[in-house]
Amino acid sequence: MQRLLMRLVRLTSQRFHSGILVILLMAGITTPFLIADVSQKYINLAKKIGAQYGNRAELRIMAWRRTVEESRGLSVSLQLQNINNFFNMLQFVNDQQHWGKNDYWATPIEFLATGGGDCEDFTIAKYFALRELGVPDEKLRLVYVKALSLNQHHMVLAYYHTPTSVPVILDNLDKTIKPAIQRNDLLPIYSFNAENLWLAKEKGRGQLVGGSSRLSLWTDLNNRLTDLEG
């Protein structure tokens, strides 16, 4: 099995291939393919997570870092695609089942360590990965919506190519990145990024109502993220 996987890796281009990652994660096998270009800081973090959550958790951390590193320098469109595809491989698990709480916003590390989360966790992980890749905060919004087809609240990530453009949506339900005008199944309620909070309006980018620090779950998440990476 190991020999076959390594052959598949050699047959791919140097650009990250998500299909190969799926095979590696499912098989629980570490290869130099995942380790290449990953800093010692994150290798150490992966080992720490692996000691607590198991070998596959370590692999997920390494694969996350591999994805980020191989996305550097690519066009924004490819970065959006890579990050969206990577995190959408994780499993959906509701907060009550996963954390024993009605609502919990996990850090990307917690999301990867446990191998699953709910829609907020998918969206938050994508947001922080794209920010690390240099995507400006003002071009990104975490959008709390109502998923009409499911009749429940949901969260997605919006990317604005320009301040006045229709954003594209990164989502774990509909995994294909699409312009917001093609997502009639989503009804925006509010959106936010690192600095600001907006209430949704029928047209436009919403009404600014203050700083995102008003969201207690967002503040708590950022505090835990600082502690985990410290």
N, C-alpha and C positions, 0 to 999 in steps of 0.2 A: 504493500500500500504506500509506504513512504517513498519508494522508488518511482512509483507511478505519479504521485503528487509532484515530486521534484521535476519529473519530465514535463508535466503540464505547466509548471511554473516557467521552465526554460522556453517553452513554446510561446508564451505570451510576450507581448512587448514590455518595455520597461515601465510603461504606464500601468497603474493599478488596475487589476481585472477582478471585479467583484465576484464573478462566478467562481474563480479559484479560491477566493477568500471563504465563500460559503462552504466549499469542500473541506478546506482546512479547519474551519471552526467546527463543522459537524464531526470531523474525524478526531478533533482534539489533538492535532499534531502541530508542533512548533517547527518552523523551518527558517533558514537564513532569509528567505523571502520576506518574512514579517519583521525581522530584526533590522534589516538594512535601513539606514538613514534615521533610525530612531535614537534620540539622545539618551545618554546614560541616566539622566533624571527620570525619564519615562520608563526605561528598562527597570530601574529600581522600583518605581511606582507599580509597574505591572507585576513584579515579583511579590511586592507587598500585598497587592490585591489578590494575587493567586494564592498566597498563603492563607488568606481569609476566606476566599470564595471558590477556590479551585482552579485547575489548570485552564479551563475554558474561559474563565474570567480574565486570567492573565493574557490569553490569546486575544480576547476582545480589546483589551487596552492596547496591546501592541498593534493590532490591526487598525485601530482608531488613529494611532500616531502615524502609521504607515500611510494611511489615506490622506491625512493632513499634509504630510511632507510631500507626497507625490502630487498634491493638488496645488502646491505653491508654484506661482509663475504661469499657471494656466489662465485661460480666459475666464471671466466671471461665470459665463454660462456653463462651462465645464466644471468649475468649482461647485456651483449649485447642484449640478447633476451628480457629481461624485459624493458630495456630502449627503444629499437626499437619499441616494441609493444605499449608501453605507448604513445609515441609521435605520432605514426602513427594513433592514434585515433582522432587527431585534423584534422580540415578541411584545404584543400588547397585553398588559396585565393591569386591571383596575387597581386604584389606590387602596381600597379596603382589603382586597385580597393580598396585595403586595406589601403594604406598609401598615395595615391595620388602622388606617385613617381614612376619613372621607375625602380629604384633599391634601396631597403632599407633592411639592414640586422638587423632583430629584435633581441633583447636580449631574453633569455628564458622566462623572466618574462613578457615581452611585448607579446610574442607569446602565452603564457598561458592566459594572461589577456584578450586578444582579441579573443582567441579561434580558431585562424587560422593563416596561413602564407604560404609563398611559399617554394620551395625546400631548399633554403639557411637557412630558419628559422628552418625547421625540422632538418637539419644537424647540425646546430650550437647548438641547444638545446640538441641533443644527445651527441655531443662532450663535452659540459660542464658538463652534468650529469655523464658521464663516467670518466672524469677527477676528479670530486668530489669523485667518488667511488675508486679512487686510480689507475686508469689505466694510465700508464706512457704516457706522451705526445709523446715520440718518437715512440710509437706503434700506434698512431692515425694520420690520415690525413683527412682534409676536401678536397675533390677532385672535382674540377670544370670540368665537362664533357660535351660532346654533347650527348644527348639522341637521338640515331639514329632513333628509332621508331616514335619519335615525331618531329624530325628535329628541335630541339631547345636546348638551353643550360640548364644545370641541375647541381645540386650539390648532392653528396653523402658523406657518412663517411666510410673511410677504416680503418680496424683494422688489424695490422700485429702481428701474434702470435710470430714470430721471425723476426730478421732483413732481412732475406733472403726468408721468406715464401711468398706465394701468399696471399694477404690480403682477408679478407671477407668484404662484402659490406652491409652497413645499408642504406636503401633507403625507400622513401615514395611512389615510384611508384611500384616497385616490393618489397612487404613487407616481403618476405622471405629472411633471411640472406643467402647469397650465396658467394662462392669464386669468385674472380674477373674474373677468366678464364671462368666462366659460364655466365658472363654478357657481351656477345658480342654486346649487344645493346648500350653499353656505350663507348664513345671514350674520353679518358682522355686528358685534355688540360693543367691544372696545378694543383698543390696541395700545401697545407700549414698546419702548426700547429701553436702553440703559438710562436715558435721561427723562423722557416724557411719557405722558399718558393722554390718550385721546378717546373721546366717546365717538362711536360710529355715527356718520351722517349718511343720508340716502345717497348723496353724491360727494365726491372729493375725498380728502384724506382724513376727515373727522375734525372734531372740535377739541382743541387743546384744553385740558382741564387741570393740568398740574404736572408734577414730577412723578416718575414711576415709583419713587420711594413710598408713595401712598399705598402701594400694593404690599401688604405685609408678607405674603408668600414669596414675592420677588426679593424683598429685603432679606428675609430669612435664608433663601437660596444663595444669595451672593455672599452672605456671611459664612455659610457652610462651605461654599466653594473656596473661599480664601483660606479657611482652616485646613481643608483637604489638600490644597496645593502648597501650603506653607511648609 
